[in-house]
């Protein structure tokens, strides 16, 4: 890659980090649009594979997808630049807010602005979920699992940790069951 390409990689993720309110999941549609649709750095399938890996890893999903995309495009340097571009705006903004927070935190218009951003952030996350589920070609039958998880968490106060462990157990059982079926056909 040329220096110009590295600058473009950094600037794209800096711009996403600077103008996205709501954190990692709100960033995902913007990252997908920039990386897949606008710049054509990755195809949709490769991006979705990276997104799956990013969600499976500990840490903020926006940083994890930045690691994946940056490494896919520009190796170690690309990875460093995309992560830096993603986190630097938040760091600088939080630093500025922390330095002046006590001066304006009690102003009603500021409190109302933060309160008003909540529905927008919720909508951005909902759009990301809907777009990703369409692109992943999830069938309607597959929606029962997230709905069941939601009901268990909200109404029965089941810890998400238990649901994750249960899902991993089911995935492992499904894998070994399919593996056994393949071996039976091969014999």
N, C-alpha and C positions, 0 to 999 in steps of 0.2 A: 504494500500500500504506500501511496505517496503521502507526504506531510499534509497536503490539502485534504485527502480522504480522512485522515485521522482527525483533523480539525472539524470536518463535517460530522463525523461520528460523535465527537464531544459536544459540538454545538446542538445537534439534534436532541441528545439526551438532556443537555442543560436546559434547552427550551421546554422540553416536556416537564422536567423537574420544577422549572420556574412557574409555569402556568397551570399546573394541575393542583387543584385543591381537593383534598380528601384522601391522600395517601396512595398506596400501591395499587389497589384494585381500581381506583379511579384513573390511574395512569395507563392501565393495560390497553384500553381501546386506542389511546393516543400513540402508544409505542407500536401497537400492531399497525395502525394506519401509516405511521412514519416508516417503519422498517419493511413492511410487506407491500403496501399499496403505493406509497409515494416514492420511496428510494429503491425498492425492489432488491434490497440487500438479502432478504430471505424469502422463500416461498411460504405459503400459508401452512403447509404441513410441517415444515421445519420449525416455524414459529410456534405452532401448537405443541409440538414435541418439547420445545424449550419451556413453554409455559407449564406443561405438566411437570417437568423436572423442577422448575422454579417453585411451584406450589408444594412439591414434595420435600423440598429442602427447608431447613430451619432458617428463620430470618425474614425480613421484609420481601414480599414477592416482587416489588419493583426493582429492588437491588439484585435479587436473584435472576430475574429475566434480563437485567442489564449485563450481568456477568455472562450469561449464555449468549446473548446477541453480540456483545462486544468480542467475545472469544471466537465466535463463529465467523465474524467479519474481519477482525484485525488481530487475532491472536492475543497474546498477553498484553500488548500495548493497547489494543482495542478494548480489551476487557477493563483495564485500568481507567481508560478515558470515559467509557460509558458509565461506569460506576461513579467516577468523580463527577461527571455531568449530571447524573441523577441525584446525588446527595448534596452537592455543593449549594444549589439554590436554597434548599431547606435549611441547611446549616447556617447560611448567611442571613436568611430571614429570621430564623429563631434567635440567632445572636442579636440581631437588631431589636427584635421584640423583647427579649430578655433584658436588654439594656434600658429599654424605655417603658417596660410593662407597668411599673408602679405609677407612672405618670398618667396613663390613660385607661387603665383597666376598669375603672368605675364609671366611665362616661357612658351614658345610656345608648348613644348611637353605636358605639363600638360593641357593646353587649348585644344589641339588636342585630348588628351585621353578622356576628358569629352565630347567633341563633337562626338567622335567615339562611345561612349557608348549609345548615343541616339537611334540609330537603334536597338541595342541589347535589350534595355529596351522595345521598341515598340514591337519587336518580342515576347518577353516574355509575355507581356500583351495579345497580339493576340493569342498566344498558350493557355493561360489560358482561354480566352473566348471561343475558339473553343472546348477545352477539356470539359469545364463545360457544354456547350450547348449540346454536344454529350451525356455526362453522364446524363444530365437532360432529355434526350429524347425529346428535343424540335422539333416539326414538322416544316417543311419548311414554312408552312402557318404562323407560329408564328413569323417569321423573319420580317414581314412587320412593326410591331410596332417599334422595335429599328431602322430600316432603316428610317421610317417616322420621328422619333425623331431626328435622325442625320441630316436629310435634313432640318427640322424646325430650329434646332440650328445653323447649318452652313450657310444656305442660307437666312433664314428669321429672324435670330437673336432672336428667341424666347428663353426666359429664361428657363433653365432646371427646375427651381422651378415650373413654370406653367405646364410643362409636368409631373412632379411628382404629382402635385395636381390633374391634369386631369386623370392620371392613377389611383390614389387612388379613385377618383370619379367613374370611370368606374368599378373598382374592387368592390366597395361598391354596385353599381347598379346591377352588375352581381350576387353578393351574395344574395341580396334581391330578385332578379328575380328568382333565382334557389330555394330560400327558399319558395317563393310563389307557385312555380310550385309543390314542394314537398307537401306543405299543401293542394293544390287542389287535388293531387292524393290520399292523405291520407283521405280526407273527403268523 
